[in-house]
Amino acid sequence: MAPRTSIDEFKELVNSSNRVLALCGAGLSAASGLPTFRGAGGLWRNHEPTALATPDAFEEDPSLVWLFYAWRRHMALKAKPNRGHYALAELAKKKDNFMCLTQNVDGLSPRAGHPDTKLRLLHGSLLDNKCFDECGFIDRNNLSDPVCPALAPAAEDYPPDKTLPLLDPNVPVPPVKVEDLPHCPNCKTGLLRPGVVWFGEPLDEAMLEEVDQWIQEGHIDIMLVIGTAAAVYPAAGYTLKARKKGAVVAVVNPDPNSAAGLLKKDFFFQGDASEILPQLFEGVIGKMDDQGKIQ
C-alpha cells in the first residue's frame, strides 16, 4: 500500500512526538537559489566538480581548488535561509529530543538559528577552514568573502545576463600564487583547505558515534528525510536504524520516486521543503510568514 499523504495526520503525529530524527540534503536549500554542486551544464570551467573535490586535486593545484570553493562560499554567503531551514530550526527549539543530520555544506541551517547542539554537519561546512597538513587547526564559521585577497575573483557579483569571468572556460584562470593562499596560523607550514569532506575521505568518526549513540538511546517517533535520496552511506543507513527504533518515516521530496520503499504507516509529501515543512510543523511552531518569521 502507498504511504500516507495527509498533512493533518502528520501534524498530529508531530504534536505528540517526543524523539525526532531528521536527515537533510540539497533539496532543503533548493529554494534558497543555490546552484547545484555540479552547476549549470555539469561542469565548472570544463572541470568535473567531483574531480576538484579530492585531496589529490588540492595537492596538484590548490589555487584552482580554492577558486572553486571560494566561488561556492560566495554563493552560499549570498544565499539566505528559506522557510524550510527556519521551520526545522524552530522545531528543534521546541523538541527537546531532536537531532538533525544535514549533508549540506552551505551553512544555511546554522544561519537560520538551528541550535548547534541539535545539528550535525555530516559533510562539514564551506565556511570552515582547516589545516591540510592535519595539525588539528580549524577556523570555524569564517564569514570572510573572499577568504583572502588573492581569491577576490571568486567573490565578485555579476549581472544575470553576463557570465562571471571566473566561470568562463574561455577566459584564463586568474593567477593565484600558492604563497598568497590561506596558510595555517597554527603550524605555520600547511595550507588551509575548505572544511568539507572530500571524496575518498572518511566522515568524522566521533560525530558518527555520537549520532549512533543518540539513536540507540530510545524509541524514535519520526524519521524525517528531507530533500535527499539518502542513497550514500552512512546517510542511507539512518532510515533503517530509525525504523528499528520504531520510527514512522516521512519523506519530503519533489521526486515521486522518493516514495519507493515507504510503508503504509509512513508519509510522503511531494514538493518543495520550503513550502511543506512550515505546514507540517505548524501545530508545534505556529504559523510562519513568507519571510520565515513565526507570526
N, C-alpha and C positions, 0 to 999 in steps of 0.2 A: 504493500500500500504506500501511497505517496505521503510525504511528511506534511505536517500541519502548516497552514499559512495565515492563521488568524492573528492579527496584531493584538486584539483584545485578550485572547487566550494567553498570549505570551506576556503581555503586561501584567496579568495576574500572577504568572509564574515568577516574573522578576520581583514583584512586590513581596512575594512570600519566600523568596530565596535567601539563603544565607551565604554559601560559598560559591563564588562565580569566577571562572577562568576564561580569559579572552585571548585569542590569537589573531593578530592583525597583519595584513600585508599591504601591498601597493594600492589596492582598491580603496583603502581608508583615506589615502592622500590624493586620490584622483581629482576630487572636487576642488582641491587647492590649486590646481592648474600646473602641477609639477610635470615636467616631461618624464616619460618612462625611462628606465635605466638605459635602454638601447637607443632612445632618442629617435627623431624623425628619420625614417629610412633604414633604421637599424645600424647606422654607422656613426662614428664620431671622427671627423677628419679622415675618412677612409680607414679608420681603425675599428675593429670589433671591440666594443667596450669591455666585453668579458676578458679580452686579451690584455687590457690595461689594468685589470683588477687582480694582479698577481704579484707576489714578492719578486719573482724573476723580472717582470716588466719594470718594476721600480728600480731594481739593481741595474738594469740595462739602460734605462732612460728616465731618471727621476724627474727631470724637468717636464717631460711630456706628460707623465702620470700626474704630476702635481697640477699642471694646467687643466687637465681633465677634471680632477677633483675640486680644484678651485672654482671652476665653472659650475659644477654641481652644487658646491657650497653656496655660491652666489644665488643660484636659482632657488635653493631651499630657504635662504635667508629672505629672499624677496617674497616668497610664498607666505600665506597666512593659514593658521589652523582653520579647518572648516567645522561645521556643526557636528560632524561625526566625532572629531577629536574632542570637542568640548563636551559632547554628551557622555563619552566614555570617561572623561576626566571627572565629571560631576557624579557619575555612577560610582566611580572609585572612591570619591569622598564620602558617599552615602553608605557604601557597603564596607563593613569592617574587614570581611574576609574576601577580598577581591584581588586578583592578580592578572595583570595584562602583559602578555608577551608580544612584542612587535618585531617584525622582520624589517621594518622601515628604518632607514638611517638618516632621515631628513630633519629630525629634531622637532617636528611639529607637535607631537604628543606632549613633550615637556613644556613647550611654549603655550600649550592650551591649559596648563596648570595641572596636568596629571601628576598626582603625588609620586615622588621618586620611589617611595617605599613599596608602591604597588605597580611599578613599571619595570620591565626588564627588556633591555635593548639587545636582542639576540645577535644582531649583526653589527653592533657598535653604532657609532654616530659620525656623520660627516663633520660635526662641529668639535670633535675631539682630535687632538694630535698626539702622537706617541712616538717614542724613540724607535727607529728602525733597527738599531743595534740591541734593542731589548734590555736597556739598562733599568727599565721599570718606570721611567718618567712618562706621565700622561698629563697633558694640558686639556682639561675637560671644559666643554661648552664655550669654546673660544668663538666669539661672535665677530671677530675682525673680518672685514671684507674689503680688500683681499687679505689673505693670511700674512703676506709680506709684500713690500713694494714691487718686487720682481714679478709677482703674479697678477699685477693690475690688469693686464689684457683679458684675464678671465672674469673680471668683476665689472665689466662695462655693460651698460644697457644700450639698447638699440631699438629703432622703430620696428613695429611688427612686419613692415613690408621690406625690411632690409636684413641681410644676414650679417651677424657679428663676424668681423674678420677672423676671429679665433676659430669659428666653426666652419669657415670656408676652406675646403681642402686645396683650393687653387691658390690660396694666399699662404706664403711660407709661415711656418710656426714661429711665433715671436721668440727671439733669442733669450733664453734664461740660463744664466750661469749656475752651475751646481752650488758654487760658494754663496750665491745670493738666495738660495732656498732656505726654508726654516731649519735651523740646527738645534740639536738638543742642548738646553741650558744646563742639564744635569751632568752628563758625561763629557760634554764639550767636543765629542768626536763624531757621534752619529747624526744622521739627518733625521728630522722629524718626518713622519708619514701620516696620512689620514688614519683616523682611529676606527676604521671599518674592518670587518672580517673579509679578507680576500680569498679568492678561490685557492684551495689547497691548504688553507689554514683552519685549525680547529676553533670551535666556539669556546668561550670562557668556561672552563671545567667547573670552577667554583659556582658560577652562576647557574649552570645546568643542574648541579647537585642541589642547590638551593631551591630551584623550581620543582625538582622531583620530590624533595622533602615536603614542600608545601602541598603538592598533590596528594601525598601519602597521609597527610595529617587528618583527613576525614572525608566524609561524603561531599561530593561536589554536586551542586544543584543544576548549574547551567555551564555549558561549554560554548562560548561564542566564537565563531570562525568568521572573520570579517575581511572581505576583500583579498582573499588568498586561496589558492588551490591547495595549500598545505601539502604539496607533493614532495618536498625535500626534507629529509631528516636532519635534525631531530624534530623539526616542527610537525612533520607528518605523524609522528607518534603521539602527540599530545591529545588528539581527539580520542584515540584508543585508550590512553591512560585515564582520561577523564570519564569515559564510558564505564570503565571498570570500577570507578568510584561512584557510579550511579548517575552520571550527568545526562541531562537532556541536551542534545546538540542543536544549536541554532546557527544556521549559515546565512550570512548576508552577502550577496554577490550578484552582479548583473548577469552573470553567465548561468543560464539554466542548467548546464551540465554540472554545476557545482552541487546540485541536489543529489547526485549519484551517491549511493551508499547510505543515505539517511533512512532512518526507521520511521514508522508511522507515529511514534511518540515525539519525534524531533520536529524542528521547524525549519522552513526555508522561506526567505524573503528575497525576492529578486528585485534588484535595483541598486541605487546609489546609497552607500552607507551614510552620507551626509544628510540625506532625506529620511532614511528609515530609522536610524538609531535614536534620534530625538523622540520619535513616536513610540518606539519600543520601551524606552526608559521613562516615559512621561509620568507614570504613576509614582515613580521614586524621586525623580529630579525636578519635576514640574514642567511647565510649558517653556519652550525655548523660542526666542525670536530668530529672525533671519541672520542676525549677527552672532548667534551662539550665546546670547545672554539669557539667563533664566528670568522669566517675567514675574 
